[in-house]
Every structure is written in C-alpha cells, then in structure tokens.
Amino acid sequence: MNSSIQLHIRHFVGIGNTNNFKVSLAIATALPATLLLVNTTLRFEDRAQWFWKKRLGTQRLLRELRDTENPDIYSVAKRFADFSDSMESAWPDFGTPQRQGQSNINSSN
C-alpha cells in the first residue's frame, strides 16, 4: 500500500495521536445509544403507523363518495369529522418513549 495512503488512513483513524483515538472511540461508542434514544423519543414507527391509518381511513371515505351513486354527503362528512377527531387524539406524543410491546395507535378504526 502506498505510504501516503497509509498516512492518511492513520491520520483519519487517529492511530498516531492518542487524543484523536480517544475522541473517535468515545464518539463511536456513544453513537448507537444516541440513535436509539432519538428513535424511541421521536417514535418514528408509531407516527408512520398513524399517518398510514389516517390515509387509509380518509381513502375509505373518499371511495364511498366516489363509488356510491347517491352518497349521503352529510353522513360522510360527519364520519370524517369523527374519524379526524379520533385520529388527532391518537397522535403519538413527543418525548414519551413507547413501552415495549405497546402502541398509542388504536387498531379499531
């Protein structure tokens, strides 16, 4: 291997300088825990499930309006308002990590 490439690799990894190595090791060690904390706090999976459930429920009502010959618009609008209210109350809160095996999203709608 070319000596200049080896020098660049050593400099990047921090092998010749113990302070750089310690800092690099500390960052590499803390990174997985930090990412796990961010993932559980922001609750990406629960929020994604919430958006999919809202999208599917809204599409169900839209298909009813589109495919029914004489749709009862008042009834569909009322069900949409009720559905939207229930979905807003099911929104996963920020900063409250989900417990293992639990979800804030109801599967009934």
C-alpha positions as CSV (number, residue, x, y, z in Angstrom):
1,M,0.0,0.0,0.0
2,N,1.2,3.5,-0.8
3,S,2.8,5.2,2.2
4,S,0.8,8.4,1.7
5,I,-2.4,6.4,1.7
6,Q,-1.3,4.7,4.9
7,L,-0.5,8.1,6.5
8,H,-4.0,9.4,5.5
9,I,-5.7,6.3,7.0
10,R,-3.7,6.6,10.2
11,H,-4.5,10.3,10.4
12,F,-8.2,9.7,9.8
13,V,-8.4,6.9,12.3
14,G,-6.3,8.7,14.8
15,I,-3.7,6.0,15.2
16,G,-0.6,8.2,15.7
17,N,-2.3,10.6,18.1
18,T,-3.9,9.1,21.3
19,N,-6.2,12.1,21.9
20,N,-7.8,11.7,18.4
21,F,-8.2,8.0,19.0
22,K,-9.8,8.5,22.4
23,V,-12.2,11.1,21.0
24,S,-13.0,8.9,18.0
25,L,-13.6,5.9,20.2
26,A,-15.9,7.9,22.5
27,I,-18.0,9.2,19.6
28,A,-18.2,5.7,18.0
29,T,-19.2,4.2,21.4
30,A,-21.9,6.9,22.1
31,L,-23.4,6.9,18.6
32,P,-25.6,3.7,18.9
33,A,-27.1,4.8,22.3
34,T,-27.7,8.3,21.0
35,L,-29.5,7.0,17.9
36,L,-31.6,4.6,20.0
37,L,-32.6,7.4,22.3
38,V,-33.6,9.6,19.4
39,N,-35.6,6.8,17.8
40,T,-37.5,5.9,20.9
41,T,-38.2,9.5,21.9
42,L,-39.4,10.7,18.5
43,R,-41.4,7.5,17.9
44,F,-40.9,7.3,14.2
45,E,-42.7,3.9,13.8
46,D,-45.8,5.0,15.8
47,R,-46.1,8.2,13.8
48,A,-45.7,6.3,10.5
49,Q,-48.5,3.9,11.5
50,W,-50.6,6.9,12.5
51,F,-50.2,8.5,9.0
52,W,-51.0,5.2,7.2
53,K,-54.1,4.7,9.3
54,K,-55.3,8.2,8.7
55,R,-54.6,7.9,5.0
56,L,-56.4,4.6,4.7
57,G,-59.4,5.9,6.7
58,T,-59.6,9.0,4.5
59,Q,-59.4,7.0,1.3
60,R,-62.2,4.7,2.5
61,L,-64.5,7.7,2.9
62,L,-63.3,9.2,-0.4
63,R,-64.1,5.9,-2.2
64,E,-67.5,5.9,-0.7
65,L,-68.2,9.4,-2.1
66,R,-66.7,8.4,-5.5
67,D,-68.3,5.0,-5.9
68,T,-71.7,5.4,-4.4
69,E,-74.4,6.6,-6.9
70,N,-76.1,9.0,-4.5
71,P,-73.8,9.4,-1.5
72,D,-75.1,10.9,1.7
73,I,-72.6,13.8,1.9
74,Y,-73.7,14.9,5.4
75,S,-73.2,11.4,6.8
76,V,-69.7,11.0,5.2
77,A,-68.7,14.5,6.4
78,K,-69.8,13.6,9.9
79,R,-67.9,10.3,9.9
80,F,-64.8,12.2,8.5
81,A,-65.0,14.7,11.4
82,D,-65.4,11.9,13.9
83,F,-62.5,10.0,12.3
84,S,-60.3,13.0,12.3
85,D,-61.0,13.7,15.9
86,S,-60.2,10.2,16.9
87,M,-57.0,10.2,14.9
88,E,-55.9,13.5,16.5
89,S,-56.4,12.1,20.0
90,A,-54.3,9.0,19.0
91,W,-51.3,11.1,17.8
92,P,-48.1,9.7,19.5
93,D,-46.8,12.3,21.9
94,F,-43.3,13.7,21.5
95,G,-40.8,12.9,24.3
96,T,-42.7,10.0,25.8
97,P,-40.9,6.8,24.8
98,Q,-43.1,3.9,23.9
99,R,-43.0,0.9,26.3
100,Q,-42.0,-2.4,24.8
101,G,-45.0,-4.1,23.1
102,Q,-47.4,-1.1,23.4
103,S,-48.7,1.3,20.8
104,N,-50.6,4.5,21.1
105,I,-52.4,3.8,17.9
106,N,-55.8,2.0,18.2
107,S,-56.4,-0.7,15.7
108,S,-60.2,-0.4,15.8
109,N,-60.6,2.3,13.1
